[in-house]
Amino acid sequence: MTELSHCLWFNGQAEEAARWYCSAFPNSRMGAVITTPVDTPAVKQGGVLLVEFTLAGQPYAALNGGPNFSFTPAVSLVLSCDGQDEVDRVWNAILDGGGQPMACGWITDGYGVSWQVVPAEAFTMLKDPDDAKRRRYMQAMMDMVKLDLPTLRRAFDGAAD
């Protein structure tokens, strides 16, 4: 099967962003840094056009495509975390890198890419067949910026705070 990867469009920050992502997330590494042999609308000959990197085990490319497009929350990267400690670590790394919190576990990194930093257990709760549990979970989650797994568990279980 053909490999599926992701390409993120930057305005001159592709290599910087890729290096930051690789430093902030485990199981990440830099790949090829590809320069352009000709002038393009966004990059002069010899400048960095494309950067290949692996982010949390997934292949990515960062393209210096110019100022015509920017990131929006309409497309986000979802990071399923192994508990609250990992949620906190990743959230803080994104904040420390210039990120801006949004709501409901969403945060925008210093390059404008939107992330959903979610404890893996949250997906299990969302799939539960009990609508009352799911409703309590959703109501609690909607009041959060960074997701708080212990609070979400209590809401899901119907336990008072």
N, C-alpha and C positions, 0 to 999 in steps of 0.2 A: 504494500500500500504506500502511496505517496505520503510523505511526512507533512504534518500540519505544524506551522509555527506562527508566531505573532510578529508583526512589524509595527514599531512605534515611531511616529513622525515627529521629529524635533526641528528646531530652528537653530542649528549650529551647536547644540549641546549633546549630540548623540553619544559621543565617546565619554564625556563627563557623566552623563546619566547612567550609561551602562556600567561604568566603574563604580558609581555610587550604589546601584542596585546589587552588584556582585559583592560589595563590602557589607551591605545591610542584611542580606538574606542568606541563610545557610543553603548548601547544595547549589551554589551559584559560581560561575566562573566566566572570565572573558574568553572570547574566541578571536576570530580575525578582525582586524581593523583595516578596512578596505578604502583606499584612496581613489579618487576619480582621475582617469587619464585625460579628461577633457573638462572644460568649463561646463557647468550646468547652471540653470537659473539660480540655484541656491548655494552651490559650492564651486569655488575656483579650482582649476586643475591642480592636482596634488593634495587637495584638502580631503578631510575625512568625509566620505560619502555614506558608508554603511559600517556598522559594528555588529558582529555576531556575538551573542553571549547566551549563557544558560542561566535562567532565573528559577530558583527552587526546583531544579531538575527539568525545566521546560525550555525549549529553544525559542530564542527571540532574536530579532534584529532591530537595531536602532538606526533610523535613516535621517540624515540631515536633509530634509526636504524643503526647508525654507519657511517663511512666515504665513503662507496661504492657509494653513489649517492649524487648529489647536485642539487640545483634548477637551472633552466634556464628560460629565458623569453618565452620559448615555451609553458609554462603554467603560467598563471597569474591570479591574483584576480582582478576583476573589481569592483570598488567602484563608484556607481552612486551617485553624490553629489547634494544637493539642493542649487545650486548657487555657486558663486565665493568665498564667505566667507568660505563655507564648504570645497571647493577645497583647499583653502589656508591653513585652519586649519589642514586638514588631511595631505597635502603635507609637511607642516612644522613639524608635529609630526613624520612623517616617516624620514625626514631629521635629526631631532634632535635625533632620535633613531639610527643613524649611516647609514641612507639611502644614496643612490647615484642616482641622477637624470639620466634619460636616454634620451628619446625624445618622443614627441607627447603625453604627459600625462603619460608616463611610468616612474616608479621609482622603484628601488630595495631597500628593507628594509635592516636593519642591519643584518638580518639572511640570506639574499640572495633571499628572495621571491620577485617576480616581481608583481607590482601593476599597474593597470591603474586607475588613479584618474581622473574621467570624470564628468563634469557637466551633469546632467540628460537631460538638454535641447540639448546637443550635439547629443544625439541619435535621438531626434525629427528632428533636422536639417539633419542628415544623411539619414533619411527616406523620406525626402521631394521629391516629384516627379519631381521637377525642377532641371535638371542636371546642369544648369549654377550656381544656388545657391549652390548646393552640391560641385561643382568644386571649387568655391571660398572658401567655408568653408575648404575643404581639403587642398587647397594650403596654406591657413593661418595656419591651424593646423600643417602641415608638417614643418613649420619654428619654432614651439614652443617646449619648453621643458615642463614646467608646462603649462597646458591649461589656457588661458585667455578668459573667456566667453564674456566680452564686445567686445574684438577684433574679436572673432569668429562670434558674432552676426553681427558686422559691415560688415565683409567680406561676410557673408551669404546674407545680405540685399543689398550688392553692394555699400555700403556707403564708401566714401573715408576716409582714416585715417587722 
